Amino acid sequence: MIGRMFSILSLGAGLSGAAMVAGLATFAALAPQSASAERIECPQSKIRREVTTALPSGWWNTPIVNSLTDVRVITIGGKKALQCLYGPAGSIQRYAPEGATCSTSGGAFECETASAGPQTFTTAALDIPQTYTADLDRGSVGAGNAADIWFQAETADLLYVAPRNGARLGVGDRSNRGYAGCSSARFTRNRVSLRDIPVGSYICVRTNEGRISQFRVNGVTGGSPKTLKIGYTTWR
């Protein structure tokens, strides 16, 4: 827990209050739970009820046929069930889908099942010295052949973030797009100048292991050589 607190504090060091909050936003998993909806119709518009018990000779039963009159969500044995009502002809029912929340709508049932959003693979704050690389799958600096990004310096003023080892960058509008936005980002193997991604910019990455990642430029130290400070999240 202490180590976790230290990592979070280091991510925000030297930032204003607003910038620190923005930096922390990408440090945590950004995807809330999503939900899938299913519409369930009653299987018959009419049902027929009749006596099936054998009757003595001379006796008969007149079947009752009715159209669907109503639907409702009920509880049977502690479990939610979907019931279709057919007036005097009776009713039919089934259990609701496992884990779903159901309601009635237009003579049918709308059932919504929550599903977990994308899971975080790694998330951390990284300080990348000038000319060093970083692996956004494992969260390490100086990663060699495992690296995804390189803090490249052509001169003291011409500084870049360059993808490495098959990784790709998606700059876009530099906003915080999270997993969903980065999944649909346009990626390139071209490097990007630090002049084009100032502090506060969010950059999507397709890592060299095929995962979706996003990092935020939290700062660049003064002097020379410089250190690029980022906070990143990589999803499974």
N, C-alpha and C positions, 0 to 999 in steps of 0.2 A: 504493500500500500504506500510506504514511504517513497519507494522508487517510482511508483506511478505519479505521486504528487510532484516529485522532482522533475519528471519528464514534462508534465503539464506546465510547471512554472518556467522551465527553460524555454518552452515554446513561446511564451508570452514576454520573455525578458526583453526590455528595451523598447516595447511597443506601447503606443497610446492605448487607452481603454478600449476604444472602438476597434483598433487593429488587433488587439489581443483577443477580443471576442471572436473576430472573424477568423483568426488563426486557429482558435480552438474548435471552430465549426468543422474544419476538415480533419481534425485530429480524431474525432469520434466517428463512429459509423453514421452515415448521413441518411440512410434509407429507412423510412418508417415502414410499419407493416402495410402490406397491400391486401386487397381482398378480391375474391372471385365470386361472381354472382351467377346463380342458376335459377331459371324459371321452370317450375314443375307444374304441369297441367294435370287435371283429373283424367284418368285413363278412359272414361266413357262419358258421353254427354247424357246418356240415359242408362238406367239399370232396371232389371226385372226381378221382382221378388215373388217366389211361389213356394208352396209346401212341397217338400221332396219326400216326406214320410209316406210310406205305402198306405193307401186308404182302402176301406172295405168297398166291395162292389156297390155301385150306385152313388158313391160320394165323389165329389170333385172339388178342386180349388180354382179360383179365378186369380190368375197372376196380376200383380200390381206393377205397372210400368210408369216411372216418373223421370222427368228431366232433372238435371242438376239445379239445385235451388240455392246452395250456399257452400262456402268453404270456411274452414276455421283451423287454427292451430291449437291442439289440445295436449294434455299430458296423460300418458298411459304407462303405469308402472314406473313413474319417475322419469320417463323419457318423452321428449317432444315428438308429437305425431301430427301428420297432415291428414285432415278428415274432409271428405267430400260428402255433402248431404243431398239426398234425393227425395225429400218429402216423405210420404207414407211408404215409399219403397225402401227406405232405410239409408244406410251410409256405408262407405268403404273408407279405409284409412291405411296409412303406411307410416313408418317411422321417418323422421326428418334425417337428412344426411348427417353423418357424424361430424360434430363440431360446428354445425351451421346454425345461424340465427335466421329463422324464417318468419315471414309475415304474409298476409293475404293481399292480393292485388288483382282486380279485374277477373274474379272467378278462378284464380290460380294462386300459386305460391311463389314468392320470391325468397330464395335462400342464399345467404351470403356467408362464405367461409373465409375467415382470416387466414392469410398465409404469410409466413415470415419473409421479410425482405432479404436482400442479399447480405451474406455474412461477411464480417470483416476478417481478412486474412492477417494483415499486420497494419499497425498504425503507430506513428512515432514522430518525434521531432529530430531532424538531422542537421548537423553543421558540416557542410561540405567545403573543405579547403580548396582554394584555387588549384586547378589541374587535377583534382581528385574525382573519382566516380562514386556512384551510389547505387545500391541494389534496392529497388522499391518492393521486391517480393519478400526479402528477408530483413530489410531495414539496416543494412550495413554500409559503411563508407569504405572506399578503396576496395571495391568488390571484384575488380579484374574482369574475367570473362562472364561473371554473373551480373555485371552492372547494367542498369537501365538508362542512367543519365550521367553525363560528364559535364563538370563545371570547367569549360574550356576557356583559355585565355590566349588570344593571339598577341595582344599588347596589354599594357596596363589599363587601357580604356576600352578595348574591344573584347568584351566578355560575352560568353554564350552558354546556353544549356543545350547540349547535343545528345540525341538518343544514341544508345550503344547496343551492340550485340543483337540487333533485330527488333529492339523496342522502338516505339513510335510516339510522337507527341501530338496532342490535339489542343491547340491554343484557343481557338474559337473567340468568344467575346470576353474571355478571362474571368467569367463569373463562376460562382460556386454551383456547379451543375450536378454534383453527386454521382452516384452509380448510374442512375437512369440516363442522365444527360451525357455522361462520358461514354456510355455504351453506344450511343448513336453519334458520337463526335466524328469529325473527319480527321484522320490521323495522317501524319507525314513522317518521313525519316529525315527531314531537314532540321537543322539546328535553328534556334531562335535566340535573338540578341536580348540581353538583359534590358536594353533600352526599351524593348517592346513588351516586356513583362515586369513592370515596376512592382514595388512592394504592395501586397494586397491582391496580386493576380493569382488566379487558380488555373492550373494547367492539367489537362487530362493526359493520361499515359496508358498505352497498351504495352504492358511489360514484355520482356523477352520470354516469359513463361506463359504468356497469353492472358494474363489477368488484367482487369480494369483497375486503374489507380488514378488518384488525383493528388496533386501537391499544391500548397500555397507558398508563394514567396513571402517569407516573414521578414527578411532583412538581408542586407549585404553590408559587411563590415567596411570601415574606411581603411585608408592606407593601402599598402601593397606588400605581400599578396593579400587578397581578400578571402572572405569566407561567406559562402551562400548559406543562409539559414532557411530551412523549409519545414513545414509540417505536412505529413502525407497520410493518406489512407489507401490501402489496397484491399480489394474485395476478392472473395473466393470465386 
